[in-house]
């Protein structure tokens, strides 16, 4: 065997090992990619199910909720342009209207958590 033949044989063996390693690497990478994609699909399905449940709950609550529209005519400028801005005293009618709106929003059937703050 000549030196040239030995070098060619070593190069061929090296190329064979490198191609085998690379194909195994790609096979592992594709398997990992497929695993991650299947996990993502499962997560999306779970999220869609949770959203659908929430939407059904909201639709049921909105059909049962009674909406009362009232136009509030207040002089907002007197609260904003007051030089003593740290102290705001709202009249009892506005406070009662706000509290009734909060109570109505918190008593909508179909939702467990309160939607707004109590006071």
Biopython code that builds the backbone (N, CA, C, O; Angstrom):
import numpy as np
from Bio.PDB.StructureBuilder import StructureBuilder

atoms = [
    (1, "UNK", "N", (0.832, -1.167, 0.000)),
    (1, "UNK", "CA", (0.000, 0.000, 0.000)),
    (1, "UNK", "C", (0.880, 1.234, 0.000)),
    (1, "UNK", "O", (1.856, 1.357, 0.740)),
    (2, "UNK", "N", (0.489, 2.105, -0.843)),
    (2, "UNK", "CA", (1.279, 3.320, -0.951)),
    (2, "UNK", "C", (0.757, 4.355, 0.034)),
    (2, "UNK", "O", (-0.321, 4.210, 0.611)),
    (3, "UNK", "N", (1.538, 5.384, 0.206)),
    (3, "UNK", "CA", (1.178, 6.470, 1.114)),
    (3, "UNK", "C", (-0.055, 7.204, 0.590)),
    (3, "UNK", "O", (-0.925, 7.602, 1.365)),
    (4, "UNK", "N", (-0.120, 7.376, -0.702)),
    (4, "UNK", "CA", (-1.258, 8.072, -1.304)),
    (4, "UNK", "C", (-2.552, 7.287, -1.055)),
    (4, "UNK", "O", (-3.588, 7.875, -0.744)),
    (5, "UNK", "N", (-2.490, 5.969, -1.191)),
    (5, "UNK", "CA", (-3.653, 5.126, -0.967)),
    (5, "UNK", "C", (-4.092, 5.184, 0.498)),
    (5, "UNK", "O", (-5.289, 5.228, 0.779)),
    (6, "UNK", "N", (-3.144, 5.184, 1.427)),
    (6, "UNK", "CA", (-3.451, 5.260, 2.856)),
    (6, "UNK", "C", (-4.123, 6.592, 3.209)),
    (6, "UNK", "O", (-5.058, 6.635, 4.008)),
    (7, "UNK", "N", (-3.637, 7.663, 2.606)),
    (7, "UNK", "CA", (-4.229, 8.986, 2.851)),
    (7, "UNK", "C", (-5.647, 9.037, 2.296)),
    (7, "UNK", "O", (-6.546, 9.581, 2.938)),
    (8, "UNK", "N", (-5.852, 8.475, 1.111)),
    (8, "UNK", "CA", (-7.187, 8.461, 0.501)),
    (8, "UNK", "C", (-8.146, 7.604, 1.334)),
    (8, "UNK", "O", (-9.309, 7.967, 1.512)),
    (9, "UNK", "N", (-7.661, 6.471, 1.842)),
    (9, "UNK", "CA", (-8.479, 5.598, 2.662)),
    (9, "UNK", "C", (-8.857, 6.284, 3.981)),
    (9, "UNK", "O", (-10.001, 6.189, 4.423)),
    (10, "UNK", "N", (-7.908, 6.965, 4.600)),
    (10, "UNK", "CA", (-8.177, 7.692, 5.843)),
    (10, "UNK", "C", (-9.179, 8.821, 5.595)),
    (10, "UNK", "O", (-10.065, 9.051, 6.418)),
    (11, "UNK", "N", (-9.047, 9.519, 4.484)),
    (11, "UNK", "CA", (-9.977, 10.598, 4.145)),
    (11, "UNK", "C", (-11.377, 10.038, 3.914)),
    (11, "UNK", "O", (-12.359, 10.639, 4.351)),
    (12, "UNK", "N", (-11.482, 8.902, 3.238)),
    (12, "UNK", "CA", (-12.784, 8.286, 2.980)),
    (12, "UNK", "C", (-13.440, 7.857, 4.293)),
    (12, "UNK", "O", (-14.638, 8.061, 4.488)),
    (13, "UNK", "N", (-12.653, 7.264, 5.187)),
    (13, "UNK", "CA", (-13.194, 6.851, 6.485)),
    (13, "UNK", "C", (-13.631, 8.071, 7.289)),
    (13, "UNK", "O", (-14.678, 8.043, 7.936)),
    (14, "UNK", "N", (-12.846, 9.132, 7.255)),
    (14, "UNK", "CA", (-13.195, 10.367, 7.959)),
    (14, "UNK", "C", (-14.486, 10.964, 7.407)),
    (14, "UNK", "O", (-15.339, 11.417, 8.171)),
    (15, "UNK", "N", (-14.630, 10.966, 6.095)),
    (15, "UNK", "CA", (-15.851, 11.481, 5.470)),
    (15, "UNK", "C", (-17.049, 10.613, 5.853)),
    (15, "UNK", "O", (-18.136, 11.136, 6.097)),
    (16, "UNK", "N", (-16.862, 9.296, 5.907)),
    (16, "UNK", "CA", (-17.929, 8.390, 6.298)),
    (16, "UNK", "C", (-18.373, 8.659, 7.738)),
    (16, "UNK", "O", (-19.570, 8.739, 8.014)),
    (17, "UNK", "N", (-17.410, 8.799, 8.654)),
    (17, "UNK", "CA", (-17.739, 9.114, 10.050)),
    (17, "UNK", "C", (-18.447, 10.468, 10.177)),
    (17, "UNK", "O", (-19.420, 10.594, 10.920)),
    (18, "UNK", "N", (-17.963, 11.468, 9.457)),
    (18, "UNK", "CA", (-18.556, 12.804, 9.536)),
    (18, "UNK", "C", (-19.989, 12.799, 9.003)),
    (18, "UNK", "O", (-20.875, 13.412, 9.599)),
    (19, "UNK", "N", (-20.218, 12.113, 7.889)),
    (19, "UNK", "CA", (-21.573, 12.084, 7.327)),
    (19, "UNK", "C", (-22.523, 11.295, 8.230)),
    (19, "UNK", "O", (-23.692, 11.657, 8.364)),
    (20, "UNK", "N", (-22.027, 10.220, 8.848)),
    (20, "UNK", "CA", (-22.857, 9.456, 9.783)),
    (20, "UNK", "C", (-23.222, 10.303, 11.000)),
    (20, "UNK", "O", (-24.371, 10.305, 11.443)),
    (21, "UNK", "N", (-22.236, 11.021, 11.535)),
    (21, "UNK", "CA", (-22.490, 11.894, 12.688)),
    (21, "UNK", "C", (-23.499, 12.982, 12.324)),
    (21, "UNK", "O", (-24.418, 13.265, 13.092)),
    (22, "UNK", "N", (-23.325, 13.586, 11.158)),
    (22, "UNK", "CA", (-24.207, 14.676, 10.738)),
    (22, "UNK", "C", (-25.637, 14.177, 10.524)),
    (22, "UNK", "O", (-26.590, 14.854, 10.908)),
    (23, "UNK", "N", (-25.793, 13.000, 9.915)),
    (23, "UNK", "CA", (-27.148, 12.476, 9.706)),
    (23, "UNK", "C", (-27.807, 12.133, 11.043)),
    (23, "UNK", "O", (-29.009, 12.343, 11.204)),
    (24, "UNK", "N", (-27.049, 11.614, 11.995)),
    (24, "UNK", "CA", (-27.588, 11.346, 13.329)),
    (24, "UNK", "C", (-27.969, 12.631, 14.044)),
    (24, "UNK", "O", (-28.992, 12.691, 14.726)),
    (25, "UNK", "N", (-27.144, 13.657, 13.885)),
    (25, "UNK", "CA", (-27.435, 14.961, 14.485)),
    (25, "UNK", "C", (-28.739, 15.522, 13.926)),
    (25, "UNK", "O", (-29.585, 16.007, 14.678)),
    (26, "UNK", "N", (-28.899, 15.453, 12.598)),
    (26, "UNK", "CA", (-30.124, 15.957, 11.976)),
    (26, "UNK", "C", (-31.345, 15.157, 12.426)),
    (26, "UNK", "O", (-32.409, 15.724, 12.673)),
    (27, "UNK", "N", (-31.186, 13.842, 12.529)),
    (27, "UNK", "CA", (-32.301, 13.007, 12.967)),
    (27, "UNK", "C", (-32.734, 13.389, 14.386)),
    (27, "UNK", "O", (-33.929, 13.477, 14.668)),
    (28, "UNK", "N", (-31.781, 13.611, 15.260)),
    (28, "UNK", "CA", (-32.090, 14.041, 16.621)),
    (28, "UNK", "C", (-32.720, 15.419, 16.653)),
    (28, "UNK", "O", (-33.659, 15.666, 17.411)),
    (29, "UNK", "N", (-32.205, 16.308, 15.834)),
    (29, "UNK", "CA", (-32.746, 17.665, 15.783)),
    (29, "UNK", "C", (-34.196, 17.652, 15.298)),
    (29, "UNK", "O", (-35.045, 18.346, 15.856)),
    (30, "UNK", "N", (-34.476, 16.866, 14.264)),
    (30, "UNK", "CA", (-35.842, 16.790, 13.748)),
    (30, "UNK", "C", (-36.785, 16.152, 14.769)),
    (30, "UNK", "O", (-37.938, 16.567, 14.890)),
    (31, "UNK", "N", (-36.305, 15.150, 15.501)),
    (31, "UNK", "CA", (-37.137, 14.534, 16.538)),
    (31, "UNK", "C", (-37.443, 15.544, 17.641)),
    (31, "UNK", "O", (-38.572, 15.618, 18.125)),
    (32, "UNK", "N", (-36.445, 16.312, 18.031)),
    (32, "UNK", "CA", (-36.657, 17.342, 19.055)),
    (32, "UNK", "C", (-37.632, 18.408, 18.555)),
    (32, "UNK", "O", (-38.512, 18.849, 19.294)),
    (33, "UNK", "N", (-37.472, 18.812, 17.315)),
    (33, "UNK", "CA", (-38.357, 19.813, 16.723)),
    (33, "UNK", "C", (-39.799, 19.308, 16.696)),
    (33, "UNK", "O", (-40.726, 20.055, 17.008)),
    (34, "UNK", "N", (-39.982, 18.061, 16.329)),
    (34, "UNK", "CA", (-41.321, 17.484, 16.287)),
    (34, "UNK", "C", (-41.928, 17.415, 17.693)),
    (34, "UNK", "O", (-43.120, 17.664, 17.873)),
    (35, "UNK", "N", (-41.110, 17.079, 18.673)),
    (35, "UNK", "CA", (-41.571, 17.021, 20.067)),
    (35, "UNK", "C", (-42.018, 18.403, 20.554)),
    (35, "UNK", "O", (-43.070, 18.533, 21.178)),
    (36, "UNK", "N", (-41.230, 19.414, 20.272)),
    (36, "UNK", "CA", (-41.570, 20.780, 20.694)),
    (36, "UNK", "C", (-42.833, 21.258, 19.986)),
    (36, "UNK", "O", (-43.678, 21.911, 20.598)),
    (37, "UNK", "N", (-42.967, 20.937, 18.708)),
    (37, "UNK", "CA", (-44.169, 21.346, 17.968)),
    (37, "UNK", "C", (-45.421, 20.661, 18.507)),
    (37, "UNK", "O", (-46.482, 21.280, 18.584)),
    (38, "UNK", "N", (-45.303, 19.386, 18.881)),
    (38, "UNK", "CA", (-46.469, 18.694, 19.443)),
    (38, "UNK", "C", (-46.847, 19.288, 20.799)),
    (38, "UNK", "O", (-48.031, 19.393, 21.120)),
    (39, "UNK", "N", (-45.851, 19.677, 21.597)),
    (39, "UNK", "CA", (-46.145, 20.335, 22.872)),
    (39, "UNK", "C", (-46.844, 21.675, 22.639)),
    (39, "UNK", "O", (-47.776, 22.027, 23.362)),
    (40, "UNK", "N", (-46.394, 22.415, 21.633)),
    (40, "UNK", "CA", (-47.009, 23.711, 21.330)),
    (40, "UNK", "C", (-48.456, 23.531, 20.875)),
    (40, "UNK", "O", (-49.329, 24.311, 21.256)),
    (41, "UNK", "N", (-48.713, 22.503, 20.060)),
    (41, "UNK", "CA", (-50.090, 22.254, 19.622)),
    (41, "UNK", "C", (-50.991, 21.915, 20.801)),
    (41, "UNK", "O", (-52.131, 22.374, 20.874)),
    (42, "UNK", "N", (-50.475, 21.109, 21.724)),
    (42, "UNK", "CA", (-51.264, 20.757, 22.905)),
    (42, "UNK", "C", (-51.544, 21.992, 23.755)),
    (42, "UNK", "O", (-52.639, 22.146, 24.295)),
    (43, "UNK", "N", (-50.555, 22.864, 23.871)),
    (43, "UNK", "CA", (-50.727, 24.089, 24.660)),
    (43, "UNK", "C", (-51.759, 25.010, 24.006)),
    (43, "UNK", "O", (-52.572, 25.624, 24.697)),
    (44, "UNK", "N", (-51.726, 25.103, 22.678)),
    (44, "UNK", "CA", (-52.691, 25.945, 21.959)),
    (44, "UNK", "C", (-54.107, 25.394, 22.134)),
    (44, "UNK", "O", (-55.051, 26.154, 22.346)),
    (45, "UNK", "N", (-54.250, 24.063, 22.045)),
    (45, "UNK", "CA", (-55.578, 23.470, 22.232)),
    (45, "UNK", "C", (-56.107, 23.754, 23.631)),
    (45, "UNK", "O", (-57.284, 24.071, 23.805)),
    (46, "UNK", "N", (-55.238, 23.641, 24.621)),
    (46, "UNK", "CA", (-55.649, 23.899, 26.001)),
    (46, "UNK", "C", (-56.051, 25.363, 26.173)),
    (46, "UNK", "O", (-57.042, 25.662, 26.838)),
    (47, "UNK", "N", (-55.280, 26.277, 25.573)),
    (47, "UNK", "CA", (-55.597, 27.705, 25.669)),
    (47, "UNK", "C", (-56.911, 28.019, 24.956)),
    (47, "UNK", "O", (-57.716, 28.803, 25.458)),
    (48, "UNK", "N", (-57.131, 27.413, 23.791)),
    (48, "UNK", "CA", (-58.378, 27.642, 23.065)),
    (48, "UNK", "C", (-59.577, 27.141, 23.869)),
    (48, "UNK", "O", (-60.639, 27.764, 23.871)),
    (49, "UNK", "N", (-59.396, 26.019, 24.547)),
    (49, "UNK", "CA", (-60.480, 25.486, 25.370)),
    (49, "UNK", "C", (-60.796, 26.433, 26.523)),
    (49, "UNK", "O", (-61.961, 26.665, 26.844)),
    (50, "UNK", "N", (-59.750, 26.979, 27.144)),
    (50, "UNK", "CA", (-59.959, 27.918, 28.248)),
    (50, "UNK", "C", (-60.637, 29.194, 27.758)),
    (50, "UNK", "O", (-61.520, 29.727, 28.429)),
    (51, "UNK", "N", (-60.227, 29.682, 26.594)),
    (51, "UNK", "CA", (-60.831, 30.896, 26.036)),
    (51, "UNK", "C", (-62.291, 30.639, 25.675)),
    (51, "UNK", "O", (-63.153, 31.485, 25.916)),
    (52, "UNK", "N", (-62.566, 29.471, 25.098)),
    (52, "UNK", "CA", (-63.944, 29.155, 24.724)),
    (52, "UNK", "C", (-64.838, 29.088, 25.962)),
    (52, "UNK", "O", (-65.981, 29.546, 25.932)),
    (53, "UNK", "N", (-64.317, 28.519, 27.047)),
    (53, "UNK", "CA", (-65.092, 28.461, 28.285)),
    (53, "UNK", "C", (-65.383, 29.868, 28.799)),
    (53, "UNK", "O", (-66.508, 30.167, 29.200)),
    (54, "UNK", "N", (-64.376, 30.722, 28.788)),
    (54, "UNK", "CA", (-64.568, 32.104, 29.231)),
    (54, "UNK", "C", (-65.532, 32.865, 28.351)),
    (54, "UNK", "O", (-66.333, 33.661, 28.842)),
    (55, "UNK", "N", (-65.462, 32.626, 27.046)),
    (55, "UNK", "CA", (-66.378, 33.308, 26.131)),
    (55, "UNK", "C", (-67.816, 32.844, 26.341)),
    (55, "UNK", "O", (-68.744, 33.650, 26.278)),
    (56, "UNK", "N", (-68.001, 31.560, 26.587)),
    (56, "UNK", "CA", (-69.350, 31.061, 26.855)),
    (56, "UNK", "C", (-69.903, 31.665, 28.142)),
    (56, "UNK", "O", (-71.075, 32.033, 28.220)),
    (57, "UNK", "N", (-69.048, 31.758, 29.135)),
    (57, "UNK", "CA", (-69.449, 32.353, 30.409)),
    (57, "UNK", "C", (-69.837, 33.821, 30.207)),
    (57, "UNK", "O", (-70.847, 34.284, 30.738)),
    (58, "UNK", "N", (-69.029, 34.538, 29.441)),
    (58, "UNK", "CA", (-69.302, 35.954, 29.190)),
    (58, "UNK", "C", (-70.578, 36.132, 28.375)),
    (58, "UNK", "O", (-71.357, 37.050, 28.633)),
    (59, "UNK", "N", (-70.795, 35.258, 27.390)),
    (59, "UNK", "CA", (-72.004, 35.365, 26.580)),
    (59, "UNK", "C", (-73.247, 35.108, 27.423)),
    (59, "UNK", "O", (-74.257, 35.797, 27.281)),
    (60, "UNK", "N", (-73.166, 34.116, 28.296)),
    (60, "UNK", "CA", (-74.312, 33.829, 29.164)),
    (60, "UNK", "C", (-74.571, 34.986, 30.117)),
    (60, "UNK", "O", (-75.722, 35.344, 30.365)),
    (61, "UNK", "N", (-73.513, 35.565, 30.646)),
    (61, "UNK", "CA", (-73.678, 36.681, 31.577)),
    (61, "UNK", "C", (-74.195, 37.922, 30.867)),
    (61, "UNK", "O", (-75.001, 38.665, 31.427)),
    (62, "UNK", "N", (-73.742, 38.155, 29.645)),
    (62, "UNK", "CA", (-74.192, 39.359, 28.941)),
    (62, "UNK", "C", (-75.651, 39.251, 28.515)),
    (62, "UNK", "O", (-76.343, 40.264, 28.418)),
    (63, "UNK", "N", (-76.124, 38.034, 28.259)),
    (63, "UNK", "CA", (-77.544, 37.898, 27.920)),
    (63, "UNK", "C", (-78.425, 38.087, 29.145)),
    (63, "UNK", "O", (-79.570, 38.524, 29.028)),
    (64, "UNK", "N", (-77.890, 37.757, 30.333)),
    (64, "UNK", "CA", (-78.672, 37.912, 31.555)),
    (64, "UNK", "C", (-78.545, 39.306, 32.167)),
    (64, "UNK", "O", (-79.376, 39.705, 32.983)),
    (65, "UNK", "N", (-77.532, 40.031, 31.784)),
    (65, "UNK", "CA", (-77.295, 41.344, 32.392)),
    (65, "UNK", "C", (-78.291, 42.363, 31.846)),
    (65, "UNK", "O", (-78.652, 42.338, 30.669)),
    (66, "UNK", "N", (-78.711, 43.236, 32.709)),
    (66, "UNK", "CA", (-79.638, 44.300, 32.333)),
    (66, "UNK", "C", (-78.847, 45.602, 32.325)),
    (66, "UNK", "O", (-78.244, 45.977, 33.330)),
    (67, "UNK", "N", (-78.853, 46.279, 31.202)),
    (67, "UNK", "CA", (-78.075, 47.502, 31.053)),
    (67, "UNK", "C", (-78.997, 48.698, 31.221)),
    (67, "UNK", "O", (-80.046, 48.792, 30.584)),
    (68, "UNK", "N", (-78.589, 49.597, 32.080)),
    (68, "UNK", "CA", (-79.337, 50.837, 32.293)),
    (68, "UNK", "C", (-78.428, 51.986, 31.880)),
    (68, "UNK", "O", (-77.352, 52.176, 32.448)),
    (69, "UNK", "N", (-78.868, 52.741, 30.894)),
    (69, "UNK", "CA", (-78.090, 53.880, 30.425)),
    (69, "UNK", "C", (-78.629, 55.149, 31.061)),
    (69, "UNK", "O", (-79.831, 55.414, 31.033)),
    (70, "UNK", "N", (-77.733, 55.921, 31.628)),
    (70, "UNK", "CA", (-78.106, 57.218, 32.179)),
    (70, "UNK", "C", (-77.058, 58.225, 31.750)),
    (70, "UNK", "O", (-75.856, 57.981, 31.857)),
    (71, "UNK", "N", (-77.521, 59.336, 31.273)),
    (71, "UNK", "CA", (-76.608, 60.403, 30.902)),
    (71, "UNK", "C", (-76.360, 61.260, 32.128)),
    (71, "UNK", "O", (-77.293, 61.723, 32.784)),
    (72, "UNK", "N", (-75.099, 61.458, 32.419)),
    (72, "UNK", "CA", (-74.729, 62.223, 33.605)),
    (72, "UNK", "C", (-74.293, 63.604, 33.145)),
    (72, "UNK", "O", (-73.326, 63.746, 32.398)),
    (73, "UNK", "N", (-75.008, 64.604, 33.593)),
    (73, "UNK", "CA", (-74.649, 65.978, 33.284)),
    (73, "UNK", "C", (-74.038, 66.583, 34.538)),
    (73, "UNK", "O", (-74.752, 66.930, 35.479)),
    (74, "UNK", "N", (-72.761, 66.705, 34.549)),
    (74, "UNK", "CA", (-72.069, 67.266, 35.706)),
    (74, "UNK", "C", (-71.093, 68.331, 35.217)),
    (74, "UNK", "O", (-70.619, 68.303, 34.081)),
    (75, "UNK", "N", (-70.822, 69.238, 36.085)),
    (75, "UNK", "CA", (-69.861, 70.285, 35.781)),
    (75, "UNK", "C", (-68.481, 69.777, 36.194)),
    (75, "UNK", "O", (-68.029, 70.022, 37.312)),
    (76, "UNK", "N", (-67.817, 69.069, 35.279)),
    (76, "UNK", "CA", (-66.518, 68.463, 35.575)),
    (76, "UNK", "C", (-65.452, 69.528, 35.734)),
    (76, "UNK", "O", (-64.484, 69.325, 36.468)),
    (77, "UNK", "N", (-65.607, 70.643, 35.071)),
    (77, "UNK", "CA", (-64.589, 71.690, 35.104)),
    (77, "UNK", "C", (-64.377, 72.211, 36.521)),
    (77, "UNK", "O", (-63.259, 72.587, 36.873)),
    (78, "UNK", "N", (-65.409, 72.241, 37.327)),
    (78, "UNK", "CA", (-65.238, 72.776, 38.677)),
    (78, "UNK", "C", (-64.335, 71.887, 39.530)),
    (78, "UNK", "O", (-63.727, 72.372, 40.484)),
    (79, "UNK", "N", (-64.235, 70.611, 39.210)),
    (79, "UNK", "CA", (-63.333, 69.728, 39.947)),
    (79, "UNK", "C", (-61.900, 69.835, 39.430)),
    (79, "UNK", "O", (-60.948, 69.717, 40.201)),
    (80, "UNK", "N", (-61.751, 70.059, 38.134)),
    (80, "UNK", "CA", (-60.418, 70.078, 37.531)),
    (80, "UNK", "C", (-59.725, 71.420, 37.739)),
    (80, "UNK", "O", (-58.531, 71.455, 38.037)),
    (81, "UNK", "N", (-60.447, 72.514, 37.588)),
    (81, "UNK", "CA", (-59.829, 73.833, 37.667)),
    (81, "UNK", "C", (-59.723, 74.371, 39.086)),
    (81, "UNK", "O", (-59.278, 75.502, 39.285)),
    (82, "UNK", "N", (-60.110, 73.608, 40.040)),
    (82, "UNK", "CA", (-60.009, 74.033, 41.432)),
    (82, "UNK", "C", (-58.532, 74.111, 41.820)),
    (82, "UNK", "O", (-57.806, 73.137, 41.620)),
    (83, "UNK", "N", (-58.060, 75.247, 42.374)),
    (83, "UNK", "CA", (-56.643, 75.336, 42.741)),
    (83, "UNK", "C", (-56.266, 74.376, 43.867)),
    (83, "UNK", "O", (-55.096, 74.019, 44.005)),
    (84, "UNK", "N", (-57.212, 73.966, 44.651)),
    (84, "UNK", "CA", (-56.946, 73.020, 45.730)),
    (84, "UNK", "C", (-57.262, 71.608, 45.213)),
    (84, "UNK", "O", (-58.262, 71.006, 45.603)),
    (85, "UNK", "N", (-56.394, 71.089, 44.329)),
    (85, "UNK", "CA", (-56.669, 69.829, 43.647)),
    (85, "UNK", "C", (-56.516, 68.607, 44.532)),
    (85, "UNK", "O", (-57.018, 67.535, 44.195)),
    (86, "UNK", "N", (-55.845, 68.745, 45.639)),
    (86, "UNK", "CA", (-55.650, 67.572, 46.487)),
    (86, "UNK", "C", (-56.924, 67.184, 47.215)),
    (86, "UNK", "O", (-57.055, 66.044, 47.661)),
    (87, "UNK", "N", (-57.854, 68.099, 47.343)),
    (87, "UNK", "CA", (-59.106, 67.806, 48.030)),
    (87, "UNK", "C", (-60.236, 67.916, 47.013)),
    (87, "UNK", "O", (-60.554, 69.011, 46.549)),
    (88, "UNK", "N", (-60.839, 66.788, 46.669)),
    (88, "UNK", "CA", (-61.981, 66.778, 45.755)),
    (88, "UNK", "C", (-63.188, 66.298, 46.529)),
    (88, "UNK", "O", (-63.183, 65.205, 47.095)),
    (89, "UNK", "N", (-64.212, 67.110, 46.552)),
    (89, "UNK", "CA", (-65.444, 66.728, 47.238)),
    (89, "UNK", "C", (-66.541, 66.607, 46.181)),
    (89, "UNK", "O", (-66.998, 67.604, 45.623)),
    (90, "UNK", "N", (-66.947, 65.381, 45.923)),
    (90, "UNK", "CA", (-67.990, 65.133, 44.942)),
    (90, "UNK", "C", (-69.337, 65.138, 45.645)),
    (90, "UNK", "O", (-69.444, 64.781, 46.819)),
    (91, "UNK", "N", (-70.355, 65.543, 44.916)),
    (91, "UNK", "CA", (-71.674, 65.574, 45.533)),
    (91, "UNK", "C", (-72.210, 64.149, 45.716)),
    (91, "UNK", "O", (-71.738, 63.204, 45.084)),
    (92, "UNK", "N", (-73.192, 64.023, 46.584)),
    (92, "UNK", "CA", (-73.716, 62.709, 46.956)),
    (92, "UNK", "C", (-74.355, 61.981, 45.779)),
    (92, "UNK", "O", (-74.289, 60.754, 45.703)),
    (93, "UNK", "N", (-74.964, 62.713, 44.873)),
    (93, "UNK", "CA", (-75.601, 62.082, 43.712)),
    (93, "UNK", "C", (-74.602, 61.360, 42.826)),
    (93, "UNK", "O", (-74.863, 60.249, 42.365)),
    (94, "UNK", "N", (-73.455, 61.992, 42.587)),
    (94, "UNK", "CA", (-72.435, 61.364, 41.747)),
    (94, "UNK", "C", (-71.847, 60.138, 42.425)),
    (94, "UNK", "O", (-71.596, 59.121, 41.777)),
    (95, "UNK", "N", (-71.628, 60.236, 43.728)),
    (95, "UNK", "CA", (-71.070, 59.100, 44.465)),
    (95, "UNK", "C", (-72.060, 57.941, 44.480)),
    (95, "UNK", "O", (-71.663, 56.788, 44.312)),
    (96, "UNK", "N", (-73.345, 58.233, 44.680)),
    (96, "UNK", "CA", (-74.349, 57.176, 44.692)),
    (96, "UNK", "C", (-74.484, 56.523, 43.321)),
    (96, "UNK", "O", (-74.644, 55.306, 43.223)),
    (97, "UNK", "N", (-74.421, 57.330, 42.263)),
    (97, "UNK", "CA", (-74.513, 56.795, 40.912)),
    (97, "UNK", "C", (-73.343, 55.863, 40.620)),
    (97, "UNK", "O", (-73.521, 54.797, 40.032)),
    (98, "UNK", "N", (-72.152, 56.269, 41.032)),
    (98, "UNK", "CA", (-70.962, 55.434, 40.836)),
    (98, "UNK", "C", (-71.081, 54.142, 41.631)),
    (98, "UNK", "O", (-70.770, 53.069, 41.115)),
    (99, "UNK", "N", (-71.523, 54.231, 42.863)),
    (99, "UNK", "CA", (-71.641, 53.040, 43.701)),
    (99, "UNK", "C", (-72.695, 52.076, 43.157)),
    (99, "UNK", "O", (-72.508, 50.860, 43.209)),
    (100, "UNK", "N", (-73.806, 52.613, 42.632)),
    (100, "UNK", "CA", (-74.819, 51.737, 42.041)),
    (100, "UNK", "C", (-74.276, 51.036, 40.806)),
    (100, "UNK", "O", (-74.580, 49.865, 40.576)),
    (101, "UNK", "N", (-73.471, 51.742, 40.002)),
    (101, "UNK", "CA", (-72.872, 51.123, 38.815)),
    (101, "UNK", "C", (-71.905, 50.013, 39.215)),
    (101, "UNK", "O", (-71.878, 48.954, 38.589)),
    (102, "UNK", "N", (-71.109, 50.255, 40.261)),
    (102, "UNK", "CA", (-70.170, 49.230, 40.731)),
    (102, "UNK", "C", (-70.930, 48.022, 41.267)),
    (102, "UNK", "O", (-70.570, 46.883, 40.970)),
    (103, "UNK", "N", (-71.974, 48.259, 42.053)),
    (103, "UNK", "CA", (-72.762, 47.156, 42.604)),
    (103, "UNK", "C", (-73.429, 46.347, 41.499)),
    (103, "UNK", "O", (-73.480, 45.119, 41.570)),
    (104, "UNK", "N", (-73.939, 47.031, 40.479)),
    (104, "UNK", "CA", (-74.577, 46.323, 39.368)),
    (104, "UNK", "C", (-73.560, 45.491, 38.602)),
    (104, "UNK", "O", (-73.857, 44.368, 38.195)),
    (105, "UNK", "N", (-72.362, 46.033, 38.401)),
    (105, "UNK", "CA", (-71.332, 45.285, 37.679)),
    (105, "UNK", "C", (-70.856, 44.084, 38.482)),
    (105, "UNK", "O", (-70.532, 43.045, 37.908)),
    (106, "UNK", "N", (-70.809, 44.213, 39.788)),
    (106, "UNK", "CA", (-70.347, 43.104, 40.620)),
    (106, "UNK", "C", (-71.400, 42.020, 40.790)),
    (106, "UNK", "O", (-71.068, 40.896, 41.167)),
    (107, "UNK", "N", (-72.646, 42.328, 40.525)),
    (107, "UNK", "CA", (-73.713, 41.348, 40.720)),
    (107, "UNK", "C", (-74.198, 40.731, 39.422)),
    (107, "UNK", "O", (-75.306, 40.197, 39.378)),
    (108, "UNK", "N", (-73.402, 40.788, 38.366)),
    (108, "UNK", "CA", (-73.773, 40.131, 37.115)),
    (108, "UNK", "C", (-73.623, 38.628, 37.325)),
    (108, "UNK", "O", (-72.546, 38.176, 37.713)),
    (109, "UNK", "N", (-74.667, 37.842, 37.082)),
    (109, "UNK", "CA", (-74.546, 36.399, 37.298)),
    (109, "UNK", "C", (-73.636, 35.763, 36.248)),
    (109, "UNK", "O", (-73.602, 36.195, 35.096)),
    (110, "UNK", "N", (-72.913, 34.748, 36.656)),
    (110, "UNK", "CA", (-72.061, 34.019, 35.721)),
    (110, "UNK", "C", (-70.593, 34.278, 35.895)),
    (110, "UNK", "O", (-69.778, 33.589, 35.282)),
    (111, "UNK", "N", (-70.226, 35.230, 36.694)),
    (111, "UNK", "CA", (-68.817, 35.510, 36.922)),
    (111, "UNK", "C", (-68.518, 35.357, 38.406)),
    (111, "UNK", "O", (-69.293, 35.791, 39.257)),
    (112, "UNK", "N", (-67.391, 34.739, 38.700)),
    (112, "UNK", "CA", (-67.038, 34.491, 40.099)),
    (112, "UNK", "C", (-66.334, 35.673, 40.731)),
    (112, "UNK", "O", (-66.651, 36.066, 41.854)),
    (113, "UNK", "N", (-65.376, 36.243, 40.011)),
    (113, "UNK", "CA", (-64.592, 37.329, 40.575)),
    (113, "UNK", "C", (-65.314, 38.652, 40.372)),
    (113, "UNK", "O", (-65.986, 38.841, 39.358)),
    (114, "UNK", "N", (-65.185, 39.561, 41.319)),
    (114, "UNK", "CA", (-65.785, 40.882, 41.117)),
    (114, "UNK", "C", (-65.072, 41.634, 40.004)),
    (114, "UNK", "O", (-63.848, 41.588, 39.887)),
    (115, "UNK", "N", (-65.855, 42.324, 39.193)),
    (115, "UNK", "CA", (-65.288, 43.016, 38.050)),
    (115, "UNK", "C", (-64.625, 44.321, 38.443)),
    (115, "UNK", "O", (-63.610, 44.701, 37.860)),
    (116, "UNK", "N", (-65.185, 45.012, 39.427)),
    (116, "UNK", "CA", (-64.670, 46.315, 39.814)),
    (116, "UNK", "C", (-64.412, 46.343, 41.311)),
    (116, "UNK", "O", (-64.822, 45.449, 42.051)),
    (117, "UNK", "N", (-63.733, 47.376, 41.728)),
    (117, "UNK", "CA", (-63.485, 47.530, 43.161)),
    (117, "UNK", "C", (-64.777, 47.906, 43.874)),
    (117, "UNK", "O", (-65.671, 48.513, 43.285)),
    (118, "UNK", "N", (-64.863, 47.539, 45.142)),
    (118, "UNK", "CA", (-66.086, 47.837, 45.895)),
    (118, "UNK", "C", (-66.177, 49.303, 46.278)),
    (118, "UNK", "O", (-67.237, 49.914, 46.144)),
    (119, "UNK", "N", (-65.092, 49.864, 46.746)),
    (119, "UNK", "CA", (-65.103, 51.276, 47.122)),
    (119, "UNK", "C", (-63.743, 51.857, 47.078)),
    (119, "UNK", "O", (-63.567, 53.041, 47.367)),
]
sb = StructureBuilder()
sb.init_structure("model")
sb.init_model(0)
sb.init_chain("A")
sb.init_seg("    ")
for serial, (resi, resn, name, xyz) in enumerate(atoms, 1):
    if name == "N":
        sb.init_residue(resn, " ", resi, " ")
    sb.init_atom(name, np.array(xyz, "f"), 0.0, 1.0, " ", f" {name:<3s}", serial, name[0])
structure = sb.get_structure()
